[in-house]
Amino acid sequence: MSALLLALLLVPLIGAAVCGAMATREDLDRAGRIVGLASAAVSLVLVVVVWSQFATGPGTPRFQFALSVDWIPAFGTRFALGLDGIALTMIALLAVLVPVVLAFAWADKLPPGRTGSGFTALILATQGVLVGVFAATDVFLFYVLFEAMLIPMYFVIGRFGGPRRQYAAVKFFLYSFLGGLIMLASVIGLFVASDTRLGEGTFDWTALQGMAAQLPLSTQIWLFLGFFAAFAIKAPLVPFHTWLPDAGAEAPIAGGVILLGLLDKVGTFGFLRYTLPLFPAASQELAPLVLTLAVIGVLYGSLLAAAQTDLKRFVAYTSIAHFGFIALGIFAFSSQSLAGSALYMVNHGISTAMLFLVVGLLIRRGGTSAMTEYGGVGRVAPLLAGMFLVAGLSTIALPGTNSFISEFLVLLGAFPREPVFSVIATVGIVFAALYMLWVIQRTMTGPLRGAAVVGDGPGAASAATFGGDTGSGAGTGTGSDADESWMRRTTARFGDLTRGEVAVLAPLVALILVLGFFPGPVLEVLDPTVSATLSEVGVPDPVTPNGVPR
Amino acid sequence: MTGPLAPAFPTVDYGALAPVLIVLGAACLAVLLEALLPLRVRGRVQLGLTLVAVVGALLAVIVRATSGAPAVSTLSGAIAVDGPALFLWGTLLALAVPSVLLLADKSVEPGGAFLADPVALGEAEADQQAREKAGVGARSASSGSSGRAGGSSGASGARLTGRGGRPVEGHTEIYALVLFALGGMLVFCASDDLLTMFIALEVLSLPLYLLCGLARRRRLMSQESAVKYFLLGAFSSAFFLYGLALLYGYADSVKLSDISLAAAGSLRPDSLLFGGLALLVVGLMFKASVGPFHTWTPDVYQGAPTSVTAFMAACTKVAAFGAILRVFTVAFGSTVWEWRGVLWVVAIVSMLIGAVLGLTQTDVKRMIAYSSVAHAGFLLLGAMAITPAGLSATLFYLLAYGFTTVALFGLVSLVRGPDGEATHLSAWAGLGKRSPVVAAAVTFLMLALAGIPLTSGFTAKFAVFSAALADGMTPLVIVALVVSAVAAFFYLRVVVLMYFSEPAADGPTVSVPGPFTTVAITLGVVVTLLLGVVPTAVLGWADGLSFLG
């Protein structure tokens, strides 16, 4: 059993090592990418097997597939892995998204001197380390992997990113590293506390959970704040978010999907796995603070998303709003809101991945991520516009898409305990519709504009504006002729989705719809962990078993 | 060992002292060989002798440490061979091996860094040009360079020959100097009384001053650095001596344990004790390049030949912190609450100076120098916690930091421009493309210095910080963590330059290292990795050691 989990961790790392060894040879590029895809496929199969064997009935242990060996006895650290429901869903999401992004990146044009297998190696390394982060049941091991996951992503942004990639990569690294170091203070603090209270220092999650909950409130608050700093930076809560738009905008599309869809989830995952169970009293004491930040994040992220003119930054800001929702659900402490947040983490990963990939397909055609360079894309590339719509509606949680269930659960579960915060956050849904529909309107509908007309990268901007002006402003007899000829030119240069691209997006569309109607299987896996977390926090659930608020 | 009735001649535990005796004996032998051997074979014999002595002494340490022999104080209590001393000796000798290999390498720079006279330098250059014309000199990987720096004779065995076949030799006395310095360091961190410590301080310092200046034929800066180091070093020795005198006045003894006894329960005026401690600490901190006593560090690190810098940066730090640990624990452990507040300030200042000034540096060697000042601050955290955990953490940190630093300086010596080493940061742009292996190694070592997990730097920082936190130094640990984040920026800057920037058109070349340098760098990188992933053995050794007395 535990061998399966170990394999989940090692397969991507071995794949990364093989691809990395091939990365310096241009002629092995294709072989390296195939190895990468094969490794991702093996991971996916393994996840399916693990999912099918994961027990969800009552009385299941907190961590399944557990594995534990001595690592550094002097520090009391063990190489300990185990899966709970939340970790399993995260790892499953990872296993779905990695093959998708690798397939997407197949057609990417790389900067000079970079190889596709090098990129594949970095993505696989991120995958391997992330599996470890989600599966670690030793706090020291978690910290080590938490910091280690920065390094491959740092190189993904720095080597394969956009024009300001150096700045974005360093900012990303330093923000996360600083957060991690503050967490390290708390990790050491836990170790020291366990040394005095349990007789010997330990990092075992279960032992620490029993011990830390007994600590006096002031100690708990300090330790909580250390963990909170790291997680609030990672799952960016306003005001710790400024690195995300930069990193998201400069990362290559495939790297950005992993960054926004999964790497950031480590923050909310950390709230659920570490801050709540380890410091229950402090979590309750400081919940108003976190909830305030969460709601500010919802509103601020939505408003700034509406104001963006760059598509990638736009997606990054929508994520900030969504992370606000997730944090709201976590710190409202009810079974529905917690389950909603855990499900939201999966759904946000799928929707954002879809949205980011569609934006990537648009940029691949238009050569720029500036919104003003697109207009009327739906007329030349209807399938692409349709995919954008699906992604957009899923992002704003339209009923029938996956996100609706989770957002609804969060708000429903949060309302009995935190009515004020829930009502304010609900306003965010309206803003979400505003920013998303506005972007769709500006880029997908209306007259042809910008890159959609000439399809020749940022340099074509002036010509495009000129064309748009004559088309709408003059309105003479030649205008329609000119429109027609642009149409022909653009269909040649700005094609609709190819079959391959549709195949890349298809699994995500399927997940959006299936989870929109049948979230049951995922919720079933999440439920035991959610109730365990809630009992570890030790607050009464404001929701009765039949789902009615008390 | 020696009571009042013991014979006048002190008993000597030769077994315990064997490592020191081997190193100092070899140093004396090296001086004799310098005078007697013909020039042609001198270099090789000296190198062989040095390596044999260092490895032999290391084996002696290992035998002693594993035999479970009890800690002894020998030579009338002048030297204590206890657990920490053996660990420090092992560290020093283990670090000396790669350092000596770097010193001995002549493949990177024709004739080595230590050419004895200007004629030889001219001959070396002429010879190098002739070799390049004849196609003998193996060109390094990049071809965009001009001048002698572009070439490097592939094997270190290929010896330069001057006019008439006379071998061009550098200063072969470097080996004797290194052995003396090493012997001084060994005694320094094991000396149980202040007078012995002072003599050891001089024995280790004087050869280092000379070594710094020995590359003067290559670079004028070498000479400048030697003068600076000597003048400031002389001052610090004077401080140390003054402190010693005050403490003698206070305790009537220079023995560390007597000072502790005198401080524990006496009505003598404290001003002598703390005045003496302050002056003593200034001398020790100077050697350990703890800020604000660090001012010599950047200049000397930059000016000294890189191989000497490697030796100095790694080994001097170990010896100095070894002595600091011993003085704090044995002599001043009983009064810790009265002087620790001052050291809090020193540690914070050191960390801040290292991190903040490190940000502004544009020269790799100066940057590493400031980084070493910040690391000295971290080390001080462990040394101040007078607990077993603090001791073992500091010892582990010294070992980890030493190997990382030696390997890093070895790599720095490989990046060369037309005028020798290209240490300006701008010259490192695009190194990842020109020389992926060197860039990857530098990246790994930079991450280790930054303290990223799975490197020895993280394990060491973790050990030190947890010891400090357990001893109630929470604010200091917070400062240290913030400083770590700031310092990470300048380590990352090098990585950014190497990987994310395009190489300059007339950038430097990366020499193909000879076997000696390769071994030294590989050793450092492997140890850095192993201590990050499986540190158990070394941590186990460091754990549970305690000073005698």
Interface residues (C-beta under 8 A of the other chain):
Chain A: T24 W71 I72 P73 A74 F75 G113 Y143 V144 L145 E147 A148 L150 I151 F155 G158 R159 R165 Q166 A169 V170 F173 L174 F177 L178 L181 I182 L184 A185 I188 G189 F191 V192 D195
Chain B: S392 K433 P436 L447 A450 I452 P453 L454 F458 T459 F462 A463 F465 S466 L469 A470 T474 V477 I478 L481 V482 S484 A485 A488 F489 L492 R493 V496 Y499 F500 S501 V534 P535 T536 L539 G540 D543
